[in-house]
Amino acid sequence: MIIPDNETATDMIYSEAVSATVARVILDAGDEPLTIGVHGDWGAGKSSVLLMLEQAFTGDDRTSVVRFNGWLFQGMEDAKTVVIETIVEQLLRDRATTTKVKDAALRLLKRVDLMKVASKAGGLALTGLTGIPSPDMLGGLIGAGKKLLADGTDMTVEDVTGFVKGVTDCLAEADAETLPAHIHAFRQEFEELLRAADIDRLVVVVDDLDRCLPATAIETLEAIRLFLFVPGAAFVIAADEGMIEYAVRTHFPDLPLSTGPSTYARNYLEKLIQVPFRLPPLGYVETKIYLTLLVAGRSFPPGSSEFARLLALGREALRRPWDGRGLSRGAIEDGLGAISPEVENALILADQLALPLAEGAHGNPRQIKRFLNTLNLRLAIAEARGIRDDVNPAVLAKLMLAERFKDDFFERIEAEAAVSGNSKTIDALEAGLVATDGAATKETKGTAQKADEAPVGEEHVAGEWVRRWGAMTPTLTGEDLRPYLFVSRDRKALFTAGSGLALKEDWIEKLCGSTLGARAAAIEIAKLTPGEIEPIFDVVSSRVRATTELRRKPAGVDGLIELCRIAPFLQTPTVRLLAELPTGQLGPWAATGWDKVLTDTGAKKEFQALKREWSKLDQNAPLQLAAGGKRAGRKEGR
């Protein structure tokens, strides 16, 4: 079952503490205008905090809450007019109980129309700061529109007439003639709308601003501060601080880098947002509780009273995460009685995943959910293919941690396990950890010493993260990892028909392609161990054997040449492959160029013996000549 990645009021990370605090700050501010920032990385839970904040004001008829998502309107219209229009229209829907509200809202919407017409008209009508034109600009604009029609442009009569009428209607309502007067008049009329609506506080929650283009983000923030920042209005803006600072730097590229102790981008942000709240990443205990609730929650039906009690226990544990108790089995037994198998599985998985996800995913709730969703999808694939009994979720989760957070280490495991199902690197790592703990038997110590002598790559077992990963349960020594690699094929590996080998398909294709492609693949393959290179050689050589046209050099031979250069132990098998090919069909390529490739003494001797045999083949003259032989007819002619 997939865990939805949507904002939610089901609080599993105690976001309610932030939303309740934000609500209290708003109420304590009285009618003072206020801007509050809810900051955090993408996926930290900002949208959920806004949703909980909206719910905190449910039932308060003295507060009106308006939600604005700038990302939804990205690229559609001028951002300033969109945010203003959204707020006014929402107030009109919620509070249109008197003529005063309707009249005040319509006056403001007329001003918004003025801004929209001016914005569409282009640079002639726009001021540098707000997009509001002065009436003398609009007068010139009307003349310009009529002239466009007279000049015979592509605009229709209806287009120009409508354009002129829109400008004229807006102009008829505009009393102010200067930019400051326009802003002042707008703010006054907005205050009048709030008074007519008979509310103590307007709360506007702005979400996903950090997903907008820089211009949209800046225009939205400026609309709030220039036009809407009036008594009785509070704005709660959810955004990643770093993205907003980037938007400032991009929108104002000529600003100096810094002033005093802070950058201009930081100063600009602090001017726009008065009270910042930062959502911290989840720590180890918090991650463990969150994982338990997420995994267990999938097993309960919607509205389950049992899950509600489990959630209450989790929230209670989140109050004091530093005491180390967390959502323990004892606490669950005291609160729920016997622990169900679903909750037990959730506790086991949380024990396994909490520390690496708290560190690797930096305690980010979205990244944690994505990891669990990937795990669930792969288990579903195993179920659909009928191999679910071969896939232990705990083993799969452990391998996925290496795949997600230590890619080079996982690639080594993948390449080793593709051959026999076991990984020498894992064997050496786990045996070494047992020996270090002093708990190894003589047989285990011998295994550890033998494993240490294997060319597994010291750098892959020496790192602290890898050692902690190796110490996690379950152990993987002796486990057939091929089913796990099979259900993880969404990342890259390919199982060739009947071979049971997970191979690097792109490398094989390059080895069987152009000379340059083969060389490029060889650079990467050279980093592998001999045991990892050999199955790649087997696939390439099998393609050469399957070729029916051998007069020309078949695809894959250049790849074999590159493999011989980086792995001399493959030179003798390559010479024997050439000897197995039907001599009557071989072209001259088989006998030429290998002297510069073969460096192994045994391979050289076998190849020279093979050439001597080819040099005597009268039935294949081209190969005979290439091998250093002389055609019988030419010899007799002398």
Secondary structure, 3 states (H helix, E strand, C coil): CCCCCCCCCCCCCCCHHHHHHHHHHHHHCCCCCEEEEEECCCCCCHHHHHHHHHHHCCCCCCEEEEEEEHHHHCCCCCHHHHHHHHHHHHHHHHHCCCHHHHHHHHHHHHHHHHHHHHHHHCHHHCCCCCCCCCHHHHHHHHHHHHHHHHCCCCCCHHHHHHHHHHHHHHHHHCCCCCHHHHHHHHHHHHHHHHHHCCCCEEEEEEECHHHCCHHHHHHHHHHHHHHHCCCCEEEEEEECHHHHHHHHHHHCCCCCCEECCEEHHHHHHHHHCCEEEECCCCCHHHHHHHHHHHHHHCCCCCCCHHHHHHHHHHHHHHHCHHHCCCCCHHHHHHHHCCCCHHHHHHHHHHHHHHHHHHHHCCCCHHHHHHHHHHHHHHHHHHHHCCCHHHCCHHHHHHHHHHHHHCHHHHHHHHHHHHHHCCCHHHHHHHHHHHHHCCCCCHHHHHHHHHHHHCCCCCHHHHCHHHHHHHHCCCCCCCCCCHHHHHHCCCCCCEECCCCCCEECHHHHHHHCCCHHHHHHHHHHHCCCCHHHHHHHHHHHHHHHHCCCCCCCCCCCHHHHHHHHHHCHHHHHHHHHHHHHCCHHHCCHHHHCCHHHCCCCHHHHHHHHHHHHHHCCCCCCHHHHHHCCCCCHHHHHHC
